[in-house]
């Protein structure tokens, strides 16, 4: 076991080319020189490295190993050895020799990703999202194909870095997949195509929801009991990563991005401004970090249409994970059951069923592109949808109207200056173990600042 070496239509005012140019110019990613040729031999074994060995990373690795053709997991990296060992055991149980990673190709620590990437043809990036831009830039620098989980960034600086690396990936003919799997789900594909073909006219408004009961909490007391010692603040936040903005981006970014991305896909554009509100109604525990438990955001597109967005982590409430659009000639339920009606409610189209698990399909599509040298780069819409979520968080945290340009070009940098177990994270607890919470009207941008 090796330790790491060191601690279609776009908005005229911010169109796709301007977005990419702005992001690429501003990103400080260093030199992304071509260091090797991209793998493109259909008959060869595709060597995979897994960076980030939690549940989603392990799932993505399993799906990669389930694609057609020879594929082998050759390297793994994680900040925590126990997470990596558990992931490896599960993958070996399911995939046998395909997941037989040698001990010398298992890397632990903050820089472990660099060594693991070097062993592979294709890398899976599934750490907490705050690390995604740096890991993506490194994978592209080393000339590797990439599957990266959503979101691809948690602040404007990260989005700029991803956009710059995405352009380099295109120059190197690298294939890039992003874990917004609805793009690979047959029902979504067909209903979006119907809408793009004009079945319900021009889209004038949309609704997007991820309202549910919430996710896991890893409490400090339990973590320390299992470790048999006190945890450093950095280690605690890394273990309980969902509740800290620098790691997660808040649940509007980590989770609700799926629904925001679907509406952007339908519109063929991303919002130019937004305003909204949010807060913490029930998420008040000492281990709930600094994120909100609800956000409601009104996004405006350049054509004057609106998306009304809700995400909530509160139990016992009305729940929905869905996307809906209103057109000039009818309405669409973009999520299941994937159907269109006229304005009187009469069905005009309904998805007939079919298609496989979209989590598997997205890997099948990516590996097909790798083996057969097909164009495949999802990084740009991954970045624009990540930015959509980030600007929503900035709006709810500040209570201000936020523009896409402002969000993309902001000086907000959520990441720590130094990464290391003894280093200080961006947000520290007070004497009672509690963290500063964003206060609309006082907080600047999306960074939580003490009032």
Beta strands, then each sheet from edge to edge (+ up, - down):
strand 1: 2-3
strand 2: 46-51
strand 3: 71-78
strand 4: 106-108
strand 5: 122-125
strand 6: 145-148
strand 7: 176-178
strand 8: 203-212
strand 9: 273-279
strand 10: 294-300
strand 11: 306-313
strand 12: 320-327
strand 13: 330-333
strand 14: 339-342
strand 15: 347-350
strand 16: 402-403
sheet 1: 1+ 4+ 3+ 2+ 5+ 6+ 7+
sheet 2: 15+ 14- 13+ 12- 8+ 11+ 10- 9+ 16-
end
